Structure formats: C-alpha cells, structure tokens
C-alpha cells in the first residue's frame, strides 16, 4: 500500500473536512436552538474536531483502500 498523498486522497480529505465542518455547524446551530450559549471556546472545537475527523475518514475510505476480495 502506498502512503503517498495522491490527488484522490487529498480531494477525499477535503470533502471529508467539508462534511465534518457541516456537522459541526449543525452542532453549534442545535446548541443555539436549545438556548445554550455558544462561546468561542465551544464553537472552535465544535467545528474543528468534526472537520479533522472527516478529513481522517476521507483519507481512510478512499477508493483502493478496501480489503474486500472482488471476484
């Protein structure tokens, strides 16, 4: 398995980060809906952690990283 950063891995990481950021935005919006005060100390990690996790998952699940035996 190659560990180099190919354009496919980079674009998958970018898409994963965007999806993670969208999840973080929904989390912050939901917190605001329930009248929870959202400060910068919460909003930063609420956006950053899902974005980072999305990027990691995006790289891990790129085409070609499967263990299935296609016949």
N, C-alpha and C positions, 0 to 999 in steps of 0.2 A: 504494500500500500504506500502510495506516495504522500509525503507530508507537505509538499509544496503548495503554495497558495495559488490556485488556478483561478481564472475569471469566474468559473462556476461557483467555487467556494466563496469567493468574495461577494458575488451577487446574492448567493444564498444567505450569507451573513448579514448583508444589507437588508434583505427582505425580512429576515428573522428579527433584526433590530427594529425595523419599522412596525412589525406586528407586535413586538414586545412593548414598544412605545405607545401604540394604540391601546394595548391592555392597561398600561399604566395610566393613560389619560382617562380611561373608563373608571379605573380605581379611584382616582382623585375626584372625578365627577360624582361617582357614587357616594364618596365620603362627604362631599359638599351637599348632596341631596339629603343626607341624613343629619344635616346640621352639625357636622363635625368640622371644626375649624382646621383648615388645611394650611399649615405654615410651610415655609421654605424647607425646614428640616425634614418634613414628611414628603413634600412634593418631589424633592430631588431624588431620594431613593425610590419613591413610588414610580418614577419614570425611568430611572437609571437601571434598577435591578431587572425589571422585565425586559428592557431593551438589551441588556447584556445576556440574559438567559436566552432570549430569542435569537441573538447572534450565535451563541454557542450551539443551540439546537439547529439553527440553519446550516451551520458548517457540518454538524454531525450527521444530518439527514440528507445531504446532497446525493444526487444520483451517482451510483457507483460505490456507495458505502453500505451496500446491503450484504447480508450473509445468506440470503436465500439461494437455493440451487435452482436456477432457471433451466428448464429442460427443453 
